[in-house]
Amino acid sequence: SLKKYGVMYIEQLLNADMTKILELKRIHQYEIPKHNTTWYIDLSNKIEQNWEYIKNSSKANPINRLTLINKFSNLKGKIITTDHTQGPIMGKITRELKSRDQTVVMRHMIQETTEQETFSPLKACEGCPLQESLPTLDTKTKGSNTKYCAITADVTKVSYLPTRNSRVSIGNPEDKRIKTRIVISPRSLQHYHENNPKPVIKKQFKHNINDHTFLQKIIDTDTQTLEMLEEYTRKLQRSKQIIAYTDGSLITDVSSNSLTIELKKQRMGFGTICLVENLNLGRIEWKGKVEGPPSSTRAELWAILSVLWVIPNKTSIKIITDSESSIKAIKGYTDERKGKHWSNYSNPLILQTIKELIYTKEINLELEKIKAHQGDYNNERADELAKLGSNSGSIFSINSKYLREQQFRHKWNDNNIDVSVKELVKTKGEIESTISWFTQHRIYKWLNKNIRKETNWKWSQEVWQNSKITDNKTSTRDNSLRSFSIKLLNEELPTMKVLHTRKPEIYKDKKCPFCNIYDETNTHVFMCKNTPNTLKNTFCYILKKVFTQETGKKTDPNMLKKIYNSHFLQVDIGRQIRDTLPVDRFAYNDLVKGLIPRSIYNIVKNYINQAAITKTVILKTFYKWKEILRSTWIMRCKEFLKWEISNEINEIKKKSKGKRPFDDFEYLELKKQLVQWGKKISIEVIDRSYKYNSDILNNIFFCIDVGGVETY
């Protein structure tokens, strides 16, 4: 109920010195209830019971309703307040402020009064000792002789005054005119000005590092490379006009193991060529390797940074690059009028270093864009050097402690993180939530190392979600399939095992009511009696039909035979009576959970030879497979309802409150251990993701085996 009044904190319901609870009609200037409601009275009673604690927490209310004005916003007609030697005064701004204005002129406003009482409506003061010698402000009515009181105030010490326009009048109910009324008491206004904090003064932050130290220490690499670049700097001392070609390279290394898992690792390098026309130096070339969040733009920026670091002071240089994004990033970052905060840029450390090098060395920089791979010899040579640099031993890095103007830097695990805040938080959140899922006890019990590695997690997630959860178009069918997929994967379907845990007095055991052999779990529903054979034949039929639709040719019988005999269509009976063992592999038990095996890709691709079409065939097959599983579950639910009726389990019993299960201390201790492992693994994976740009869903580099040993 408080949401529509804009209330989030208890202090918003109290007056300025926290001595009184406000009436409900006083806490918002737009929503005006006629009287206090019952829930607000109950809330007020609760506050009074904890009054001493609330009052002792602060002498002044930290949440006040007055805020300093912003002189660049639309201010004309606003009611404001400022402190004065005679006490707080109120006024109305009569004209817009300009950027150069340091004072604001306001029409003095006072509250309506009678001989006995002061009321909330405001009216213009017609003259008082506070009036200053300014041009008078006449009324809107032409020919009126009434003069109004005008006062000036420092624009930095003026605050908005909360008011509302209303016809409701307590002092004069017959007066139905719309009037501007103050919604806080004069006592609260006085208290605000007495406790108003001083405005924060931003200080210019600059490390006490001289130019020589900055230029010597800002870049770090191996000793041999440093000596070589220092020699290049000496050779270029007499060169005042330089042309440089730069390029960066991002190379992805893909390695596979016996389980046909592709592990991706990316590396970056840069290459630079300097041409000097007025000396017989010919060309100067160098290359290097860089680390950090992999991107081609990062490598390109490092190439430009290395040039600016090597060339002498007060040099005019034209840098020719094929990276439009690098040019825009440098121009946007060095131009402070753009308004984009530095922390929102990717590679902020590199850009800050480039900016400080330009200003420190007084470099006249010109950036020129060239089309890549268009036959320009120097550009092609720079590209070649960049690829060689990604394999070189000369790793370049920035000593961020020698940056002189950056006030703070992003860090993770005591390492500088050269990415934007938004990107860092997004990646960190994705990794932590993913690992949190993997280290749940319910997942830990059936998901061993082999199954993790043999699952294509990215494609599996696409099938579970089907469409983006943020999509504006919604569908009941899509929502039902999504809900079923998530519950099936997380052991949340209302099977006998779950129902027995919730209400053991109604559902006496965990056995399947249809076969009475195994416990009924999520996977057993699709493995009971002859169900596996039916579903396996259905899976092959779906694949055959989708294959023909997408490729336009008949399905090879050998492919279907390989699929039917593959490990992922073999039922693992042992896992129905025990937890998963470390040696267990991906089986039919996992296929019915909605997981996609990696091995199916290689089988299908041998008969299509096109990666994109192969992916489409597999995803469409599993979309339809998900619908078949849901249809099977619905049929089971209908049969289960009949079983409940035959066992006299009615709606009243099912709605009764179940007993709390006993505390399993061994289970609770294991859960704590899993949480600790999850935190440790998160740090490792975030570091790897930052350094190698690993995809968390396709590159699970960790596992917690049944013995409790962490392996990466």
Disulfide bonds with the S-S distance in Angstrom:
none
